[in-house]
Amino acid sequence: MIETRWAEISCTVPEPLTECLADFLLDLTGNGVSIENRKVDTFDVEDIAEEELKTVKCYVPESEDLNGFVAAIEKYFAEFSEYNLSGPEVTILKEEDWANSWKANFKPTRIGRRLVIKPSWEVFEGGAGDVILELDPGMAFGTGTHATTRLCLEALEELVYDKGALAANSTVLDVGCGSGLLGIAAALFGALQVVSIDIDPIAITVTDENAAINGVSEAIAASETPLAELEGEFSIVLANILAEALVQMSSDLVQRVAVGGYLILSGILIEREELVMAGFAGQPLTHFSTRREDEWCCIIFQKSR
């Protein structure tokens, strides 16, 4: 029997980036991610000081492209240049069940009123009106439970079911689709056409695979087409990226929204909320609402003309 050796990739980051990085590593590797617990010598919670740094670890087989994983993480770190992050550390380990031991903590999760994200190995009996989105994070899926994703999904549900956003033009655009989760949810909510784009070819492959798992392949067209080269208008445009990138893409994003349609922007730290509002101020948009959770916010606009 050939022994499988695993590589542990360890990243130390400021506490506000911990959950965001964990979701990114889960999407990147398709395996379990761990967040190092703090070590304390007190039984009184009030005596525990807030940690400035936390360590997030992910695991991949040694035989895979370690340099590629490290390069992807370093590229991700570059998006947070203000934190001056140091590169990840790689340690080779012996075989352990890193890919499965974490699954005990991933249970069906309800987001909003209708959507339930269910891991493929769990049994879940949905109730009337439930929309079940099945995930297998071992196939490079994130769990969809990070605040930025939850805020998008909750906003999407409100617009579809409460505002009838898909009634006239049942189309959705997901910019920076990653594993395809937002577009798949849109299709399950009733969108007849979902265009999902990303600059990463792996994201396109994973989106197609996950669309098939959920039986919505016919509704989803995933590609590496640049946003500026897309044609057509959409009832809902989703962009869960980063504040600076959203501002840079503001004109192209707004052009793809149909008049009366909605633009959902997420991946925004609350401290960057004003930056995004200012960046979209000159566009033909009306501020619909802002959702906030933890240190993140999601801004929703409606196109007025």
TIDRENPA-900989 format. One record per residue (C-alpha): x, y, z; residue in one letter. Coordinates in Angstrom, 1 decimal. Example, Ala and Ser with C-alpha at 12.3 -4.5 7.8 and 13.67 -1.06 7.14 Angstrom:
! TIDRENPA-900989
east 12.3&north -4.5&up 7.8&rest a
east 13.7&north -1.1&up 7.1&rest s
END
This chain:
! TIDRENPA-900989
east 0.0&north 0.0&up 0.0&rest m
east 1.4&north 3.4&up -1.0&rest i
east 1.3&north 5.9&up 1.8&rest e
east -0.3&north 9.2&up 0.9&rest t
east 1.6&north 12.2&up 2.2&rest r
east -0.3&north 15.5&up 2.8&rest w
east 0.9&north 19.0&up 2.8&rest a
east -0.3&north 21.5&up 5.5&rest e
east -0.5&north 25.1&up 4.2&rest i
east -0.6&north 27.5&up 7.1&rest s
east -1.6&north 31.1&up 6.9&rest c
east -1.4&north 33.7&up 9.7&rest t
east -3.7&north 36.6&up 9.2&rest v
east -5.4&north 39.4&up 11.2&rest p
east -8.6&north 38.2&up 12.9&rest e
east -11.0&north 40.1&up 10.6&rest p
east -9.8&north 38.2&up 7.6&rest l
east -10.1&north 34.7&up 9.2&rest t
east -13.5&north 33.6&up 8.0&rest e
east -13.0&north 35.1&up 4.5&rest c
east -9.6&north 33.3&up 4.1&rest l
east -11.1&north 30.0&up 5.4&rest a
east -13.8&north 30.1&up 2.7&rest d
east -11.2&north 31.0&up 0.0&rest f
east -9.0&north 28.0&up 1.1&rest l
east -12.0&north 25.7&up 1.1&rest l
east -12.9&north 26.7&up -2.4&rest d
east -9.2&north 26.5&up -3.6&rest l
east -8.3&north 23.1&up -2.2&rest t
east -11.6&north 21.2&up -1.9&rest g
east -10.5&north 19.8&up 1.4&rest n
east -11.1&north 20.7&up 5.1&rest g
east -9.9&north 23.9&up 6.6&rest v
east -9.0&north 24.5&up 10.3&rest s
east -8.7&north 27.7&up 12.3&rest i
east -6.2&north 27.4&up 15.1&rest e
east -7.8&north 27.8&up 18.6&rest n
east -6.3&north 30.2&up 21.0&rest r
east -4.4&north 28.9&up 24.0&rest k
east -5.4&north 30.5&up 27.3&rest v
east -4.6&north 30.0&up 31.0&rest d
east -7.8&north 31.4&up 32.5&rest t
east -11.3&north 30.1&up 33.1&rest f
east -12.8&north 33.6&up 33.0&rest d
east -13.9&north 34.6&up 29.5&rest v
east -13.5&north 38.3&up 30.4&rest e
east -9.8&north 37.8&up 31.0&rest d
east -9.2&north 36.6&up 27.4&rest i
east -7.9&north 39.4&up 25.3&rest a
east -9.0&north 39.7&up 21.7&rest e
east -6.5&north 38.0&up 19.3&rest e
east -5.0&north 40.2&up 16.6&rest e
east -3.8&north 37.2&up 14.5&rest l
east -5.1&north 33.8&up 13.8&rest k
east -3.8&north 30.8&up 11.9&rest t
east -5.8&north 29.2&up 9.2&rest v
east -4.7&north 25.8&up 7.8&rest k
east -5.6&north 23.8&up 4.7&rest c
east -4.5&north 20.4&up 3.5&rest y
east -3.7&north 19.0&up 0.1&rest v
east -1.9&north 15.8&up -1.2&rest p
east 1.8&north 16.3&up -1.5&rest e
east 1.5&north 15.0&up -5.1&rest s
east -0.6&north 18.0&up -6.2&rest e
east 0.7&north 21.3&up -7.4&rest d
east 1.9&north 22.9&up -4.1&rest l
east 3.6&north 25.8&up -5.9&rest n
east 0.3&north 26.5&up -7.6&rest g
east -1.7&north 26.5&up -4.4&rest f
east 0.9&north 28.8&up -2.7&rest v
east 0.9&north 31.2&up -5.7&rest a
east -2.9&north 31.4&up -5.6&rest a
east -2.8&north 32.2&up -1.9&rest i
east -0.2&north 34.9&up -2.4&rest e
east -2.3&north 36.4&up -5.1&rest k
east -5.2&north 36.5&up -2.8&rest y
east -3.1&north 38.1&up -0.1&rest f
east -2.1&north 40.8&up -2.5&rest a
east -5.7&north 42.0&up -2.5&rest e
east -5.3&north 42.9&up 1.1&rest f
east -2.1&north 44.9&up 0.7&rest s
east -2.9&north 47.2&up 3.6&rest e
east -2.4&north 44.3&up 6.1&rest y
east 1.2&north 43.5&up 4.8&rest n
east 0.5&north 39.7&up 5.0&rest l
east 3.4&north 37.2&up 5.0&rest s
east 3.3&north 34.2&up 2.7&rest g
east 1.9&north 30.8&up 3.6&rest p
east 4.1&north 28.1&up 5.2&rest e
east 4.1&north 24.5&up 3.9&rest v
east 4.7&north 21.5&up 6.0&rest t
east 4.7&north 17.9&up 4.8&rest i
east 2.6&north 15.5&up 6.9&rest l
east 1.9&north 11.8&up 7.0&rest k
east -1.4&north 10.4&up 5.9&rest e
east -4.4&north 11.4&up 8.0&rest e
east -8.0&north 11.7&up 7.2&rest d
east -7.8&north 15.5&up 6.7&rest w
east -10.4&north 15.3&up 3.9&rest a
east -13.1&north 13.8&up 6.0&rest n
east -12.6&north 14.5&up 9.7&rest s
east -14.0&north 18.1&up 9.4&rest w
east -17.3&north 16.9&up 7.8&rest k
east -18.9&north 16.2&up 11.2&rest a
east -19.2&north 20.0&up 11.6&rest n
east -20.8&north 20.7&up 8.2&rest f
east -24.6&north 20.2&up 8.7&rest k
east -27.6&north 21.4&up 6.6&rest p
east -27.7&north 25.2&up 7.0&rest t
east -30.8&north 27.4&up 6.4&rest r
east -30.1&north 30.8&up 4.8&rest i
east -32.9&north 33.2&up 4.7&rest g
east -36.5&north 31.8&up 4.7&rest r
east -36.3&north 29.2&up 2.0&rest r
east -32.8&north 28.1&up 1.1&rest l
east -31.1&north 25.2&up 2.8&rest v
east -27.5&north 24.3&up 1.9&rest i
east -27.1&north 20.6&up 2.4&rest k
east -23.9&north 18.6&up 2.3&rest p
east -24.2&north 15.6&up 0.0&rest s
east -23.7&north 13.0&up 2.8&rest w
east -26.4&north 14.4&up 5.0&rest e
east -30.1&north 13.4&up 5.0&rest v
east -32.4&north 16.4&up 5.2&rest f
east -36.2&north 16.3&up 4.9&rest e
east -37.2&north 19.8&up 3.6&rest g
east -40.5&north 21.4&up 4.4&rest g
east -43.0&north 23.0&up 2.1&rest a
east -41.4&north 25.8&up 0.2&rest g
east -37.8&north 24.8&up 1.0&rest d
east -35.2&north 25.2&up -1.7&rest v
east -32.4&north 22.7&up -1.2&rest i
east -29.0&north 23.4&up -2.7&rest l
east -26.7&north 20.3&up -2.4&rest e
east -23.0&north 20.8&up -1.9&rest l
east -20.0&north 18.5&up -1.7&rest d
east -17.1&north 20.7&up -0.5&rest p
east -14.7&north 17.8&up -1.4&rest g
east -15.3&north 19.0&up -5.0&rest m
east -13.9&north 22.4&up -4.3&rest a
east -17.2&north 23.8&up -3.0&rest f
east -17.3&north 26.4&up -0.2&rest g
east -20.0&north 25.8&up 2.3&rest t
east -21.7&north 29.1&up 1.5&rest g
east -22.0&north 30.1&up 5.1&rest t
east -19.5&north 33.0&up 5.1&rest h
east -21.2&north 36.3&up 5.8&rest a
east -20.6&north 37.8&up 2.4&rest t
east -22.3&north 34.8&up 0.7&rest t
east -25.2&north 34.7&up 3.2&rest r
east -25.9&north 38.4&up 2.7&rest l
east -26.0&north 37.9&up -1.1&rest c
east -28.3&north 34.9&up -0.8&rest l
east -30.7&north 36.7&up 1.6&rest e
east -30.8&north 39.7&up -0.7&rest a
east -31.4&north 37.5&up -3.8&rest l
east -34.3&north 35.7&up -2.0&rest e
east -35.9&north 39.0&up -1.0&rest e
east -35.7&north 40.4&up -4.6&rest l
east -37.0&north 37.3&up -6.2&rest v
east -39.9&north 36.4&up -3.8&rest y
east -40.9&north 39.7&up -2.3&rest d
east -40.1&north 42.1&up -5.2&rest k
east -40.8&north 39.9&up -8.2&rest g
east -37.4&north 40.8&up -9.6&rest a
east -37.5&north 37.9&up -12.1&rest l
east -41.0&north 38.5&up -13.4&rest a
east -40.3&north 40.5&up -16.5&rest a
east -36.8&north 39.3&up -17.5&rest n
east -35.8&north 36.0&up -15.8&rest s
east -32.1&north 36.4&up -16.2&rest t
east -29.2&north 36.7&up -13.7&rest v
east -25.5&north 37.5&up -14.0&rest l
east -23.0&north 36.3&up -11.4&rest d
east -19.7&north 38.1&up -11.7&rest v
east -16.8&north 36.3&up -10.1&rest g
east -18.8&north 33.1&up -9.7&rest c
east -16.2&north 31.0&up -7.9&rest g
east -17.9&north 27.6&up -7.2&rest s
east -21.1&north 28.8&up -8.8&rest g
east -23.2&north 28.8&up -5.6&rest l
east -24.9&north 32.2&up -6.1&rest l
east -25.9&north 31.4&up -9.7&rest g
east -27.1&north 27.9&up -8.8&rest i
east -29.3&north 29.4&up -6.0&rest a
east -30.7&north 31.9&up -8.6&rest a
east -31.6&north 29.1&up -10.9&rest a
east -33.2&north 27.1&up -8.1&rest l
east -35.2&north 30.3&up -7.2&rest f
east -36.6&north 30.3&up -10.8&rest g
east -34.1&north 32.2&up -13.0&rest a
east -34.4&north 30.7&up -16.5&rest l
east -31.0&north 32.0&up -17.7&rest q
east -27.9&north 32.5&up -15.4&rest v
east -24.6&north 33.8&up -16.8&rest v
east -21.7&north 33.0&up -14.5&rest s
east -18.3&north 34.5&up -15.3&rest i
east -14.9&north 34.2&up -13.6&rest d
east -11.3&north 34.8&up -14.6&rest i
east -10.3&north 31.4&up -13.2&rest d
east -10.9&north 28.5&up -15.5&rest p
east -11.1&north 26.1&up -12.6&rest i
east -14.0&north 28.1&up -11.3&rest a
east -15.8&north 27.5&up -14.6&rest i
east -15.3&north 23.8&up -14.4&rest t
east -16.4&north 23.6&up -10.8&rest v
east -19.5&north 25.8&up -11.5&rest t
east -20.5&north 23.4&up -14.3&rest d
east -20.0&north 20.4&up -12.1&rest e
east -22.0&north 21.9&up -9.2&rest n
east -24.8&north 23.0&up -11.6&rest a
east -25.1&north 19.4&up -12.7&rest a
east -25.3&north 18.1&up -9.1&rest i
east -28.3&north 20.4&up -8.6&rest n
east -30.0&north 19.7&up -11.9&rest g
east -29.7&north 23.3&up -13.3&rest v
east -27.1&north 22.8&up -16.0&rest s
east -29.5&north 23.9&up -18.7&rest e
east -30.1&north 27.3&up -17.0&rest a
east -26.4&north 28.1&up -16.3&rest i
east -23.8&north 29.3&up -18.8&rest a
east -20.4&north 29.6&up -17.2&rest a
east -17.4&north 31.1&up -19.0&rest s
east -14.2&north 33.2&up -18.7&rest e
east -15.8&north 36.0&up -20.8&rest t
east -14.7&north 39.4&up -19.4&rest p
east -17.4&north 41.5&up -18.0&rest l
east -16.7&north 44.3&up -20.5&rest a
east -17.3&north 41.9&up -23.4&rest e
east -20.7&north 40.6&up -22.2&rest l
east -23.8&north 41.7&up -24.0&rest e
east -27.4&north 41.9&up -22.9&rest g
east -29.1&north 43.1&up -19.7&rest e
east -30.1&north 41.2&up -16.6&rest f
east -32.8&north 41.5&up -14.0&rest s
east -30.3&north 40.8&up -11.3&rest i
east -26.5&north 41.2&up -11.3&rest v
east -24.5&north 39.7&up -8.4&rest l
east -20.9&north 40.6&up -7.6&rest a
east -19.4&north 39.2&up -4.5&rest n
east -15.8&north 40.3&up -4.9&rest i
east -13.9&north 43.1&up -3.0&rest l
east -14.7&north 46.8&up -2.5&rest a
east -11.9&north 48.2&up -4.7&rest e
east -12.7&north 45.8&up -7.5&rest a
east -16.4&north 46.6&up -7.4&rest l
east -15.6&north 50.3&up -7.8&rest v
east -13.3&north 49.7&up -10.7&rest q
east -15.9&north 47.7&up -12.4&rest m
east -18.8&north 50.0&up -11.6&rest s
east -19.6&north 51.2&up -15.1&rest s
east -19.5&north 47.7&up -16.6&rest d
east -21.6&north 46.3&up -13.8&rest l
east -24.3&north 48.9&up -14.1&rest v
east -24.5&north 48.6&up -17.9&rest q
east -25.5&north 44.9&up -17.5&rest r
east -28.4&north 45.7&up -15.2&rest v
east -31.8&north 46.1&up -17.0&rest a
east -33.8&north 49.3&up -16.2&rest v
east -35.8&north 48.4&up -13.0&rest g
east -33.4&north 45.6&up -12.3&rest g
east -31.2&north 45.1&up -9.2&rest y
east -27.4&north 45.1&up -8.5&rest l
east -26.3&north 43.2&up -5.5&rest i
east -22.7&north 44.0&up -4.3&rest l
east -21.0&north 42.0&up -1.6&rest s
east -17.5&north 41.2&up -0.3&rest g
east -17.4&north 44.7&up 1.2&rest i
east -15.9&north 45.3&up 4.6&rest l
east -18.1&north 47.8&up 6.6&rest i
east -15.1&north 50.2&up 6.7&rest e
east -15.2&north 50.3&up 2.9&rest r
east -18.9&north 50.8&up 2.6&rest e
east -18.6&north 54.5&up 2.0&rest e
east -16.0&north 53.9&up -0.6&rest l
east -18.4&north 51.7&up -2.6&rest v
east -21.3&north 54.1&up -2.2&rest m
east -19.1&north 56.9&up -3.5&rest a
east -17.8&north 54.8&up -6.3&rest g
east -21.4&north 54.1&up -7.6&rest f
east -22.7&north 57.6&up -6.8&rest a
east -22.6&north 58.8&up -10.4&rest g
east -24.5&north 55.9&up -11.8&rest q
east -28.2&north 55.7&up -12.7&rest p
east -29.0&north 53.8&up -9.5&rest l
east -31.3&north 54.2&up -6.5&rest t
east -30.0&north 52.8&up -3.2&rest h
east -32.4&north 50.0&up -2.4&rest f
east -31.0&north 48.7&up 0.9&rest s
east -27.8&north 47.7&up 2.8&rest t
east -27.4&north 44.5&up 4.7&rest r
east -24.7&north 44.0&up 7.4&rest r
east -23.3&north 41.1&up 9.3&rest e
east -20.2&north 40.9&up 11.4&rest d
east -17.7&north 43.2&up 9.7&rest e
east -19.2&north 42.8&up 6.2&rest w
east -22.0&north 44.5&up 4.3&rest c
east -24.0&north 43.9&up 1.1&rest c
east -25.3&north 46.9&up -0.9&rest i
east -28.3&north 46.6&up -3.2&rest i
east -29.1&north 49.1&up -5.9&rest f
east -32.0&north 49.4&up -8.3&rest q
east -31.4&north 50.8&up -11.8&rest k
east -33.5&north 53.8&up -12.3&rest s
east -33.0&north 54.6&up -16.0&rest r
END
